[in-house]
Amino acid sequence: MKTIKLTTIEDCVDLLEGGLWMGTGGGGSYNDGMVLLKGALESGLSLEWVDVESISDEVWTATIGLHGTIAPISREMQSEIDRMGLIDDMGDMFIAEAVKELGEYMGHEFGCLVPAELGAEAIPEALVCGARLGIPVVDGDYVGRAVPEEMQSTYCLYGKQSNLFASVDKWGNVVIVKNAVNTQALERIAKMLALAAFGYTAVATTPLRALDLKKILVRGTLTQCLKIGRALRHARQSGDDPINAVLEVVNGWQLFDGKVVGVETDDRDGYLFGTTHIEGRGDFVGQTLDVWFKNENLVSWLNGSPWICSPDLLTLVNKESGRGTYNADIKEGDEVVAIGMKGLDGFRSEMGLSLAGPRHFGFDIDYVPIEELMAGR
């Protein structure tokens, strides 16, 4: 069984740095992810992932992740939390509880966990959950990045989705949804539960036999995140350009270089919506880049014209350090470089674009593959 383990804080930093790049502005915060990993290491838990081929085809698997907005809790929300007498005394155990509740309801014992997506918090959620339950986590996920909705997952793309899920929030509220009528309804119900929880809730869903998991898993993505982080660290230590070092790992493009001149945000319906406005510097002086996000970066405009769009990836990274940014934290004055990466081929199909393309998110824009947009640049 091929296993990769995180044994040091340096390992954890590398993984989270990669998660920030692949989180495309979402996927959870670096700080929260580090709290999870550091706490697990201090508790003596084994943080590791395995090759999916080491999992027997008959094993039951589930995916685990958080649903909800990436916006911080407002004063008004905190006042209501205090008024209701809610106490956060579960730590990260509420994530594992969601998996246990789903298994108990189904009468199955899960033998494998799958991260719902990539991100600096999304990956640690699965790793720590697996460590606490003694269940292996596979080297892969269902998206190959972070996304705002269930619909942008390979289990929806290939018709393997489940409309059954268990939700547990950090206050201890437990909900089993036996059957949402479709994936859109599941997404909305989960987000409404996140709203009721004042931010987010852990959702365990997509119970599949490993045989089916192997057909739709985006493989090797946790190891890829670790490689990204190591490339950043080694480049910084040697005085090389950290951004170029990662571009070689991900086969990506440097799209734009500029300064953030404004960020509009709207925290509603269980998501953080917004647009980041960037003015060009250096070779991009006089140009503008606008990036719309729904938790994650999804649609962009170069000089007012539609440009890189989902399902391709657009992530903003710090110009000097190469560290990926998080849309809840990005602010006016930040100096950033926009990075583009190719999305999954499956989401470029007619079906895939209906789930993850710009029109799915309400924009009357034709998707153009990033490699075509960047040809000749």
N, C-alpha and C positions, 0 to 999 in steps of 0.2 A: 504494500500500500504506500504510494508516494505521498508523503506528508511534508508540509512546510509549516514550521512553528515560529511564532514570535516569542523570543525569550528575553529581549532587552527593550528598554525605552527607545533606543535608536531604531530597532525594528519597527516599533509602533509608529514612530514619527515618519519613517519611510512609507509605511502603508497609508497613513492618513494624508501625507502629501500627495500620493498618487490618487487617493480618493477625492481630494479637492479638484484635481484636474478633470477626472472623469465625472465628477458631480455636476459640472457645467453650471455652477452657481447655486446648486441645491445639494441634496443628498445628506444634509445635516452638517452641523458645525464641527470644526476641528477640535475646539475646546471640549465639547460634549463627548466627542469620540475618544479623546485622550483620557477623560475621566473614566469612561467605561473600561478602556484597555489597561490603564494604570491600576485601577482598582482590582481588576481580575488578576493581574500579575502579582499584586501584593497579597491577594488571597490564595495564591498558589494554583490558580486555575491554568489549564493548558490551552493556550490560544493557537489554534492550528486549522489547516484545511487540507482536504485530500482530493486526489483525482477522482472524478465521478466514476471512472471505470472500475474503481475498487469497491463500489457499492453494488451489492447483489440486485438483480433486476426486480426481485419480488419485494424489496424493502419499500415501506411507505415513507414518502417524503412530504415535507411541508415548506412553505416559504414564510418568512417572518420579516416584518418591517414596521415602521411608524407611518401613520397617516395623519396629515394635518398641515397647518401653516408653518413656515419657517420664521415667521415674525416673532419678536419677543413679546412677552406678556405685558400688557398695558397696565397703567395704574388702576383703571376702572375694572379690568379683569381681576387684578390682585385683590381689590376691595371686595368683589363678589365672592372670590375664593375664601377670603377671610370670613365673610358674612355667613357662608354656607358651612363653615367649620371643616373644610377639607384639609386633610393632612397628607403630605407626601412622605410616607414612611416605608415605602416598598423598595426604594433604591431602583436598581435596574431589574429587579425580580418580576416586575409586571410584564416584561417582554417574554420571559420564559413562561409565565403563567398563561399567556395567550396560547402558546403551543400546547401546554398541558390541557387547557380547557378544550381545545379543538380535538385533541386525541381522545380525551375522556368522552366527549360527545359522540364521536364516531366509533368508539370502541377499538381504536387502532393505537398501536405503539409506534411512534415515528422513529425511524432509524437513520434519518438524514435530514439536514436543514439546508435551505437555499436562500442566500441573501436576495431580498426583493429587487435591489438595485445596487449601484455603486455610489459611494460617497464617503466623506470623512466620518460620518456617524452611522450611515447605513450598514457599512461592512462590520464595524465593531458590534453593532446590535446583534447581528447573526452570530458572530464569533463568540461573544460572551454568553449569549443564550445557549448555544451549542455546548459550551464548556460547562455551564451550570447544570444542564440536563444530561451531560455525558453522551451527546449525539454528534456525530461528525458533520462538519460543514463542508460542502463541496467547493472546489475551485471554479467558480462561475456564478452567474446570476441570470435573471430573465430579461435583461434590458441592454447591458453593455454600456451603461451610463446611468445617470439619475433622470427620472421623469416625474411629472406631477400626477399621473393618473394610471390606474390599472390597465387601461386600454392600450398603453404603449409597451406592453410586455409580450414576450414571445408566446406565452401560453394563450393570450387572446388572439394573436396573429395566426396561430396554428390550431385554434379550436380546442385547447386543452384546459380552458379556464374553469374554475369552480365558482358557483354562486353561494357557497357556504363559507362562513368565516367566523372566527372568534375574535372578540375585541376586549382588551383589558387596558384600562388607563392607569396612570400613576396614583390615582386616588383609591384604586381597588375596585372600581365598577367593572362588572363582567357582563358582556352581552354575547349571546350566540345568535347569529342570523342563519336560520336553517336554509333559506332559499331566497336570494335576491332574484328578481325576474330576469335580469341580464347584468352584464358587467358594468354598464353605465349606472344602473341602480345600485349595484354593490359599491361603486366608487362614491356615489352621493351619500348613501347611508353611512359609510365609513367616515366620510368627511363631516357629516352631521354629528356623529358620535365624537369626533375630534373637537368640534365646536363646543359640544356639551362638556368636554373635558378641559376646556380653556386652552386648547392648543393642539394636542396630538393624542393618539391612542395607538397601542400596539395591536397589529392585526396579523393573525395567523390564518393562512388560506392556501388554496391550490394544493390540496392533498392528492398526490400522484404516486403511482408506483415508479420506482427508479427506472424501469424500462421506458416509460413515457418521458420522464425527466431527461434522459439522455438524448432524446430526439430533439429537444427544444432548448436545452441549456446553452447559454453563451459561455463557452468554455475558456478557462484560463484567465479570467478577468481579475481575480484577486492577486494572482502572481504578477499580472501586468501592472497593477497598481503598485505593488512592492517594487517592481523594476523602475517605475517612474520616480518613486521617492528616492531610490538609491542613485539614480542618474542625477537627480537634483543635488543630492548631498555630495556626491563625488565631484561634480562640476564646481560647486561652491568651494570645496576644499582645495581643488587644484587651480582655482582662479579662472576656470573656463566659463563660457556663457551657459547658465543653467537651462535657459529656455531652449537653446539649440540642442542641448544634450537630450532633453526629453522629446523634442521633435523627431529625433532619430529613432527613439523607442516606439513612438506612436504613429510614425509616418504621417505627421500632420503638417499644417501650414501656419506661418505667421501672417495673420490677416491685416493687422492694424496696430499702430502704436500711438497712444495719445493720453490725454488727461480727462478724467471724469469731470464734467461741468454741471451735472445735475442728475438726480435720481428721483423719479416719481414712484411712489408705492401706494398700494391699496390692499389692505389686509381684509379679505372677505371670502365667505363661502368655504373656509378651510384651506385657502391658498394665499400666498403673498404674490400679488400681481404687481408689475411695475415696468418701467423703462429706464435704462441707463443711457445717458447721453454723453458721448465722448468726442472731444475735438482733437484732431490729429497733431502730431509732433513729428519733427525730423522729416522723413520722406513723405509723411502724410499731412504736412502743414496745409491748412486751407480746406481739409476734408473733414467729414463728420461720420460717425458710426453711432447708430441708435440700436439698442438691444432690448427687445421685449421679453419679459420673463413671466412665467406662472410657476413660482418656486424656482424652476430651472430656465436657463436661456433657451429660447425656442425660435424666435424670428428676429431678423436684423435688416437694417437699411443702411446702405453705403451712399452718402450724399443724397439721401432722400429716396433712393431706389431700392426695391427689395433685393436682398442679397442672401447670405447664408441662412438657411432655415432647417428646422427639424424635418426629417430624422437625422440630419448631420449635426455634429456637435460644435458648439461655439462656447469656449470657456475664456474668461478673462483672468489673467495672471499678473502678479506684481512684476513691474518692469525690471527691478533690480534683483530680487530674490528668486523669481520664477514661481513663487507660491500661488496656487489657485485662490480665487476670491469666492466669497460666500455672499449671496445676494441680500441677506439680512444685515450684512456688515458694510457693504461697499458704500462709499461716500464721495461727495464732491471733493476734488483735489487729488484723489488717488491716481497715480500714474500706472497705466495698465497696458498690457499687450494682449490683443485678441488672438486666440488660437483656434484653428479649425481642424476638425477630424472627421473622417468618413463614418457615417452611421451604418447600421446593419443593412445588408442588401435586401433582406426580407421586407423591411419597412419602406423600400422604394417601389414596391409593387403597388398596384391599384388598391388592394386591400390594406396594405401597410400604410399608404398615404392617407387613407380614410381614417386611420387610427392615430397617426403621428405627424401628418403633414400640416402645412400652414392653414389649410381650410378647416381642418378639425378644430383648430384653435380660433376660428372666426375671421381669418384673413383671406381675402380674395386674391391669393398669390399662387402662381404656378411654381411648384418645387423644381429647382434646377440642381443637379448633383454638384457638390462642392468641387470635384475635380474638373468639371467643365467651367465653373466660374473662375477657378484659379489657373486654368490653362493659359500659358503665355505670360503670367505675372511674375 
